[in-house]
């Protein structure tokens, strides 16, 4: 009995990491990849379809459900799924909106960080405190995405500083912050209610 205890304690952390990433077996990997593809297509759909936005000077007021989709898949299926959903979704949106993948895929990396950071903690979708934690981590992820997109604009695309701030950073923050604070908790709560009613295989 004493011989098996060290083995269990050595393998337990590895198993918990795989479960957190939803990579514990082949079935979990397949369902994670399906969730990534579904959410990447949803992201592209929300990016391509124009959303109602009120522009007040350089500030834009509105919601961007595409950003909430990335944070939601990260919260449900883990940080790898969140990163891939943001990255692939942004690439698909770039292809449909501009006919090509721009800036060496760095915008995809930026929005992938939103899903990655939102997917790092563990959440209880029935707890208001846990949903508030999702809003906080989604906000941190959005700030990283905003920083990366601004740096890409300044140093890769070499736009002027005022253009990067006025047309990239400010719209992303003024639309993105309300979005990631309000919508991901609503989306994961809705998913939790639906998954209780329908027996999902994952």
Secondary structure, DSSP 8 states (H G I E B T S, - for coil): -HHHHHHHHHHHHHHHHHHHHT-SSHHHHHHHHHHHHHHHHHHHHHHHS----EEETTEEES--HHHHHHHHHHHHH-HHHHHHHHHHHHHHHHHHHHSS--GGGHHHHHHHHHHHHHTSS---TT-HHHHHHHHHHHHHHHHHHHHHHHHIIIIIS---HHHIIIIIIHHHHHHHHHHHHHHHHHHHHHHHHHHHHTT---
